[in-house]
């Protein structure tokens, strides 16, 4: 399934950022935390919330793709 709208592309970018954050399992170093180390704590939480919502959005798109 390819991204078709601006919302799709934003969700894909957020999912890629989320995938980088999982680099902790490969390298033992939390990549996302290193990249955004100087961010204000609430902004960091909003970024994680946006990544979570992007994942939920794409799961919804995959489930409803055939209907």
N, CA, C and O atoms as CSV, one atom per row, in Angstrom:
chain,resi,resn,atom,element,x,y,z
A,1,UNK,N,N,0.837,-1.162,0.000
A,1,UNK,CA,C,0.000,0.000,0.000
A,1,UNK,C,C,0.889,1.235,0.000
A,1,UNK,O,O,1.760,1.388,0.856
A,2,UNK,N,N,0.662,2.097,-0.955
A,2,UNK,CA,C,1.476,3.302,-1.077
A,2,UNK,C,C,0.766,4.497,-0.453
A,2,UNK,O,O,-0.462,4.571,-0.478
A,3,UNK,N,N,1.525,5.425,0.101
A,3,UNK,CA,C,0.923,6.657,0.618
A,3,UNK,C,C,0.314,7.460,-0.535
A,3,UNK,O,O,0.940,7.621,-1.582
A,4,UNK,N,N,-0.891,7.955,-0.341
A,4,UNK,CA,C,-1.569,8.697,-1.391
A,4,UNK,C,C,-1.849,10.148,-1.041
A,4,UNK,O,O,-1.925,10.994,-1.932
A,5,UNK,N,N,-2.000,10.444,0.216
A,5,UNK,CA,C,-2.343,11.813,0.613
A,5,UNK,C,C,-1.239,12.376,1.514
A,5,UNK,O,O,-0.305,11.670,1.893
A,6,UNK,N,N,-1.366,13.630,1.838
A,6,UNK,CA,C,-0.385,14.279,2.723
A,6,UNK,C,C,-0.388,13.621,4.102
A,6,UNK,O,O,0.668,13.466,4.716
A,7,UNK,N,N,-1.553,13.236,4.587
A,7,UNK,CA,C,-1.638,12.575,5.893
A,7,UNK,C,C,-0.915,11.236,5.844
A,7,UNK,O,O,-0.241,10.858,6.802
A,8,UNK,N,N,-1.050,10.514,4.732
A,8,UNK,CA,C,-0.337,9.246,4.577
A,8,UNK,C,C,1.168,9.455,4.652
A,8,UNK,O,O,1.867,8.700,5.328
A,9,UNK,N,N,1.667,10.465,3.969
A,9,UNK,CA,C,3.112,10.730,3.961
A,9,UNK,C,C,3.615,11.150,5.336
A,9,UNK,O,O,4.696,10.736,5.755
A,10,UNK,N,N,2.842,11.963,6.036
A,10,UNK,CA,C,3.234,12.367,7.395
A,10,UNK,C,C,3.305,11.144,8.296
A,10,UNK,O,O,4.233,11.001,9.092
A,11,UNK,N,N,2.313,10.258,8.165
A,11,UNK,CA,C,2.301,9.040,8.970
A,11,UNK,C,C,3.504,8.157,8.647
A,11,UNK,O,O,4.096,7.568,9.551
A,12,UNK,N,N,3.868,8.059,7.378
A,12,UNK,CA,C,5.031,7.249,6.990
A,12,UNK,C,C,6.308,7.817,7.611
A,12,UNK,O,O,7.131,7.065,8.133
A,13,UNK,N,N,6.472,9.117,7.557
A,13,UNK,CA,C,7.671,9.742,8.141
A,13,UNK,C,C,7.721,9.484,9.646
A,13,UNK,O,O,8.776,9.158,10.191
A,14,UNK,N,N,6.571,9.631,10.317
A,14,UNK,CA,C,6.545,9.372,11.756
A,14,UNK,C,C,6.841,7.908,12.061
A,14,UNK,O,O,7.506,7.602,13.051
A,15,UNK,N,N,6.357,7.011,11.225
A,15,UNK,CA,C,6.655,5.591,11.430
A,15,UNK,C,C,8.143,5.302,11.239
A,15,UNK,O,O,8.707,4.459,11.937
A,16,UNK,N,N,8.774,5.993,10.305
A,16,UNK,CA,C,10.216,5.821,10.123
A,16,UNK,C,C,10.988,6.335,11.340
A,16,UNK,O,O,11.962,5.716,11.769
A,17,UNK,N,N,10.551,7.460,11.888
A,17,UNK,CA,C,11.188,7.977,13.104
A,17,UNK,C,C,10.994,6.983,14.243
A,17,UNK,O,O,11.910,6.743,15.029
A,18,UNK,N,N,9.794,6.404,14.326
A,18,UNK,CA,C,9.528,5.392,15.345
A,18,UNK,C,C,10.401,4.162,15.157
A,18,UNK,O,O,10.867,3.570,16.130
A,19,UNK,N,N,10.623,3.779,13.905
A,19,UNK,CA,C,11.492,2.630,13.634
A,19,UNK,C,C,12.915,2.922,14.094
A,19,UNK,O,O,13.598,2.031,14.597
A,20,UNK,N,N,13.364,4.154,13.927
A,20,UNK,CA,C,14.697,4.526,14.419
A,20,UNK,C,C,14.784,4.397,15.935
A,20,UNK,O,O,15.823,4.024,16.479
A,21,UNK,N,N,13.692,4.708,16.603
A,21,UNK,CA,C,13.711,4.624,18.066
A,21,UNK,C,C,13.859,3.186,18.538
A,21,UNK,O,O,14.315,2.943,19.655
A,22,UNK,N,N,13.476,2.228,17.692
A,22,UNK,CA,C,13.637,0.823,18.044
A,22,UNK,C,C,15.076,0.365,17.845
A,22,UNK,O,O,15.389,-0.797,18.103
A,23,UNK,N,N,15.938,1.232,17.402
A,23,UNK,CA,C,17.343,0.911,17.240
A,23,UNK,C,C,18.020,0.515,18.539
A,23,UNK,O,O,19.123,-0.031,18.518
A,24,UNK,N,N,17.386,0.779,19.656
A,24,UNK,CA,C,17.936,0.394,20.949
A,24,UNK,C,C,18.124,-1.116,21.019
A,24,UNK,O,O,19.038,-1.591,21.693
A,25,UNK,N,N,17.283,-1.871,20.340
A,25,UNK,CA,C,17.403,-3.327,20.374
A,25,UNK,C,C,18.581,-3.816,19.528
A,25,UNK,O,O,19.139,-4.881,19.792
A,26,UNK,N,N,18.950,-3.047,18.528
A,26,UNK,CA,C,20.053,-3.452,17.666
A,26,UNK,C,C,21.401,-2.964,18.168
A,26,UNK,O,O,22.401,-3.676,18.085
A,27,UNK,N,N,21.420,-1.740,18.691
A,27,UNK,CA,C,22.695,-1.134,19.062
A,27,UNK,C,C,22.911,-1.013,20.558
A,27,UNK,O,O,24.033,-0.772,21.002
A,28,UNK,N,N,21.855,-1.175,21.341
A,28,UNK,CA,C,21.977,-0.976,22.783
A,28,UNK,C,C,21.962,0.493,23.152
A,28,UNK,O,O,22.133,0.832,24.322
A,29,UNK,N,N,21.761,1.370,22.186
A,29,UNK,CA,C,21.756,2.811,22.409
A,29,UNK,C,C,20.451,3.378,21.857
A,29,UNK,O,O,20.167,3.201,20.672
A,30,UNK,N,N,19.649,4.054,22.679
A,30,UNK,CA,C,18.384,4.592,22.187
A,30,UNK,C,C,18.619,5.736,21.186
A,30,UNK,O,O,18.888,6.870,21.581
A,31,UNK,N,N,18.514,5.426,19.909
A,31,UNK,CA,C,18.834,6.397,18.865
A,31,UNK,C,C,17.955,7.637,18.919
A,31,UNK,O,O,18.452,8.756,18.791
A,32,UNK,N,N,16.659,7.449,19.107
A,32,UNK,CA,C,15.757,8.596,19.119
A,32,UNK,C,C,16.068,9.525,20.285
A,32,UNK,O,O,16.007,10.746,20.141
A,33,UNK,N,N,16.396,8.959,21.424
A,33,UNK,CA,C,16.717,9.794,22.575
A,33,UNK,C,C,18.021,10.563,22.355
A,33,UNK,O,O,18.169,11.688,22.832
A,34,UNK,N,N,18.959,9.960,21.637
A,34,UNK,CA,C,20.200,10.673,21.323
A,34,UNK,C,C,19.942,11.813,20.352
A,34,UNK,O,O,20.517,12.892,20.491
A,35,UNK,N,N,19.079,11.579,19.367
A,35,UNK,CA,C,18.789,12.614,18.375
A,35,UNK,C,C,18.049,13.800,18.973
A,35,UNK,O,O,18.320,14.951,18.631
A,36,UNK,N,N,17.111,13.510,19.870
A,36,UNK,CA,C,16.267,14.561,20.428
A,36,UNK,C,C,16.558,14.782,21.903
A,36,UNK,O,O,15.652,15.078,22.682
A,37,UNK,N,N,17.806,14.640,22.284
A,37,UNK,CA,C,18.199,14.727,23.688
A,37,UNK,C,C,17.880,16.096,24.300
A,37,UNK,O,O,17.529,16.183,25.476
A,38,UNK,N,N,18.000,17.133,23.524
A,38,UNK,CA,C,17.819,18.468,24.083
A,38,UNK,C,C,16.378,18.957,24.019
A,38,UNK,O,O,16.101,20.102,24.378
A,39,UNK,N,N,15.459,18.111,23.568
A,39,UNK,CA,C,14.063,18.540,23.485
A,39,UNK,C,C,13.452,18.673,24.868
A,39,UNK,O,O,13.827,17.985,25.818
A,40,UNK,N,N,12.517,19.568,24.938
A,40,UNK,CA,C,11.745,19.775,26.145
A,40,UNK,C,C,10.889,18.542,26.375
A,40,UNK,O,O,10.321,18.026,25.412
A,41,UNK,N,N,10.766,18.042,27.595
A,41,UNK,CA,C,10.095,16.776,27.912
A,41,UNK,C,C,8.675,16.667,27.335
A,41,UNK,O,O,8.361,15.636,26.739
A,42,UNK,N,N,7.800,17.679,27.482
A,42,UNK,CA,C,6.459,17.545,26.892
A,42,UNK,C,C,6.493,17.415,25.366
A,42,UNK,O,O,5.650,16.728,24.788
A,43,UNK,N,N,7.450,18.065,24.713
A,43,UNK,CA,C,7.563,17.956,23.266
A,43,UNK,C,C,7.977,16.547,22.869
A,43,UNK,O,O,7.517,16.024,21.855
A,44,UNK,N,N,8.835,15.939,23.656
A,44,UNK,CA,C,9.251,14.563,23.423
A,44,UNK,C,C,8.056,13.619,23.555
A,44,UNK,O,O,7.902,12.694,22.757
A,45,UNK,N,N,7.217,13.851,24.556
A,45,UNK,CA,C,6.020,13.023,24.741
A,45,UNK,C,C,5.042,13.208,23.593
A,45,UNK,O,O,4.398,12.247,23.171
A,46,UNK,N,N,4.920,14.425,23.082
A,46,UNK,CA,C,4.043,14.663,21.934
A,46,UNK,C,C,4.560,13.950,20.690
A,46,UNK,O,O,3.772,13.445,19.890
A,47,UNK,N,N,5.876,13.906,20.523
A,47,UNK,CA,C,6.464,13.189,19.396
A,47,UNK,C,C,6.146,11.696,19.492
A,47,UNK,O,O,5.779,11.081,18.490
A,48,UNK,N,N,6.279,11.113,20.664
A,48,UNK,CA,C,5.959,9.698,20.842
A,48,UNK,C,C,4.467,9.442,20.620
A,48,UNK,O,O,4.101,8.410,20.058
A,49,UNK,N,N,3.607,10.357,21.050
A,49,UNK,CA,C,2.172,10.225,20.814
A,49,UNK,C,C,1.868,10.281,19.318
A,49,UNK,O,O,1.050,9.506,18.823
A,50,UNK,N,N,2.518,11.189,18.598
A,50,UNK,CA,C,2.315,11.297,17.151
A,50,UNK,C,C,2.763,10.020,16.439
A,50,UNK,O,O,2.111,9.578,15.493
A,51,UNK,N,N,3.871,9.428,16.887
A,51,UNK,CA,C,4.341,8.171,16.299
A,51,UNK,C,C,3.327,7.059,16.556
A,51,UNK,O,O,3.043,6.263,15.661
A,52,UNK,N,N,2.786,6.997,17.755
A,52,UNK,CA,C,1.784,5.987,18.088
A,52,UNK,C,C,0.531,6.158,17.242
A,52,UNK,O,O,-0.004,5.181,16.718
A,53,UNK,N,N,0.060,7.392,17.105
A,53,UNK,CA,C,-1.133,7.644,16.296
A,53,UNK,C,C,-0.901,7.322,14.825
A,53,UNK,O,O,-1.814,6.863,14.139
A,54,UNK,N,N,0.317,7.559,14.337
A,54,UNK,CA,C,0.642,7.209,12.954
A,54,UNK,C,C,0.569,5.704,12.760
A,54,UNK,O,O,0.078,5.234,11.733
A,55,UNK,N,N,1.047,4.952,13.724
A,55,UNK,CA,C,0.963,3.498,13.650
A,55,UNK,C,C,-0.468,3.010,13.655
A,55,UNK,O,O,-0.819,2.114,12.888
A,56,UNK,N,N,-1.298,3.582,14.504
A,56,UNK,CA,C,-2.716,3.218,14.557
A,56,UNK,C,C,-3.399,3.568,13.243
A,56,UNK,O,O,-4.226,2.800,12.751
A,57,UNK,N,N,-3.067,4.704,12.678
A,57,UNK,CA,C,-3.644,5.132,11.394
A,57,UNK,C,C,-3.320,4.130,10.288
A,57,UNK,O,O,-4.197,3.752,9.511
A,58,UNK,N,N,-2.046,3.696,10.218
A,58,UNK,CA,C,-1.670,2.752,9.161
A,58,UNK,C,C,-2.262,1.373,9.377
A,58,UNK,O,O,-2.567,0.684,8.404
A,59,UNK,N,N,-2.433,0.949,10.615
A,59,UNK,CA,C,-3.116,-0.318,10.872
A,59,UNK,C,C,-4.561,-0.219,10.385
A,59,UNK,O,O,-5.070,-1.142,9.750
A,60,UNK,N,N,-5.212,0.893,10.680
A,60,UNK,CA,C,-6.579,1.119,10.208
A,60,UNK,C,C,-6.633,1.098,8.679
A,60,UNK,O,O,-7.525,0.478,8.099
A,61,UNK,N,N,-5.687,1.769,8.027
A,61,UNK,CA,C,-5.652,1.772,6.557
A,61,UNK,C,C,-5.477,0.377,5.993
A,61,UNK,O,O,-6.109,0.027,4.996
A,62,UNK,N,N,-4.627,-0.425,6.616
A,62,UNK,CA,C,-4.400,-1.785,6.130
A,62,UNK,C,C,-5.632,-2.668,6.314
A,62,UNK,O,O,-5.936,-3.499,5.458
A,63,UNK,N,N,-6.337,-2.488,7.427
A,63,UNK,CA,C,-7.521,-3.290,7.688
A,63,UNK,C,C,-8.656,-2.926,6.741
A,63,UNK,O,O,-9.387,-3.802,6.280
A,64,UNK,N,N,-8.809,-1.639,6.451
A,64,UNK,CA,C,-9.925,-1.189,5.622
A,64,UNK,C,C,-9.564,-1.048,4.151
A,64,UNK,O,O,-10.363,-0.514,3.381
A,65,UNK,N,N,-8.414,-1.497,3.743
A,65,UNK,CA,C,-7.965,-1.318,2.358
A,65,UNK,C,C,-8.839,-2.077,1.375
A,65,UNK,O,O,-9.075,-1.587,0.271
A,66,UNK,N,N,-9.322,-3.247,1.734
A,66,UNK,CA,C,-10.110,-4.055,0.816
A,66,UNK,C,C,-11.575,-3.668,0.805
A,66,UNK,O,O,-12.305,-4.073,-0.100
A,67,UNK,N,N,-12.025,-2.902,1.776
A,67,UNK,CA,C,-13.442,-2.561,1.795
A,67,UNK,C,C,-13.759,-1.307,1.042
A,67,UNK,O,O,-14.920,-0.903,0.977
